[in-house]
Amino acid sequence: MGKLDSYLRVRRRRWQLTQGELAFLLGYDSGSVVSRFERRERTIPLAIGFACELIFDADAEEIFPGLYGEVEGHVTRRMHELQDRLQRGASSAKTAAKLQLLDHALTGAANGADRQ
């Protein structure tokens, strides 16, 4: 069995919550918004990701691995691009600090990918 894009429905059902009950916990009036989140017809706002972490005691990355993977891919490509730009430019203390941040972030991203 492959990895799902979202485990929101799985976790909601594991705890016997209706879409309406989860919607209430998330601050919505209707369960239809939860349905749209579960089918990835609506982007998950950051606040909803945090709320789901609290409700289900799990990292948003575990609940929404598809979204996390998309964001990770986009940001990682941009970090590499900025790193290349900075390395081609003039050297300074500010540039060195930026390169250190990017190196640390890219190492962390690579280690995260190795764990999956």
N, C-alpha and C positions, 0 to 999 in steps of 0.2 A: 504494500500500500504506500503510495507516495505522500509527500507532504502537502497539507492543505495550505491555501493562501491565508485562511483565517480560521482560528479555532474558537471564535466567539460563540457560534452556535453550539459547538461541542461542549464548551464550558458552561454555557447557559443551561443547556439540557441536562448536563451532569448534575447540576444543582437544582434541577426541577423548576427553574424560573421560566415564567412565560415571557414573551417579547414585551408585553405590557408592563410586567413587573420590572424587568431590566430597564425599560425606557424610563420608568418612574425613578429608579435609582440613578440613572444618568441625567435626570432633569428634564425629560421630555414628557409630553402628554399622551403620546400615541406609540404603540408598539410597532407601527409601520416604519419608523425611523430605524429601529433595531433590525427589522427585516432587510432594509436597504443596506445597512452596515454589514450584515451577515452575507449578503449576496455581492458585496463590493460594488454596489450601485451608487454609493455615496462615500466620499473620502472620510476617513476617520480623523476627526480633529484631535489635536494634541491633548486637550482636556479630557476627551473621551478615552483616549489611550491610558492616561493617568488614572481615570476613574475605574477602568477595567482592571488595571493593576491592583488597585485597592480592593475592589469587589472580589476578584478571583485569586488574590494573593499570588500573582504571577507577573513576570516582566511582560511589557507590551510586545517585546520581540517574540515571546513564546505564543502570545495570543494572536498576533498579526504578523506572522513570519513573511508573508508575501509582500506586504507594505514595507516592512523593515528591509527586506532584500532589495526592493526597488530604490528606497532612499539610500541605502548603503552603496549600491552600485553607482548612482548619480553623484553622490558626495565623494566617493573614492576617486572617480574619474576626474572630478574638479580639483581634488587635492593634488593629484598627480600633475594636472595641468598647471596649477599655481606653483607647485614645486619646480617644475621645468622653467617657468617664466622667471621665478626668483633666482634660480641658479644661473640663468643667462644674463641677469642684470648685474648692476653694481653691488659689490659686497659692502655691508654695513652691519652694525650691531642689531639694528631692527630686522634686517634681512636674515641674519643668523638666528634670531629668536623665532621668526616665522618658520624658517626651515626646520628648526628643532621641534616646534609644535607639529608641523606636518609629518615629520619623520616619526614622531611618537604616535600620532593618530593613525598613520598608515601601518605601522607595526601592529598596533592594537587591532585594526581592521583585519589584517592578515592573520593574526592569531585567532580572532573570532571566526574567520572563515575556516581555519584549520580544525576548529572544534566541531563544526557542523558536519 
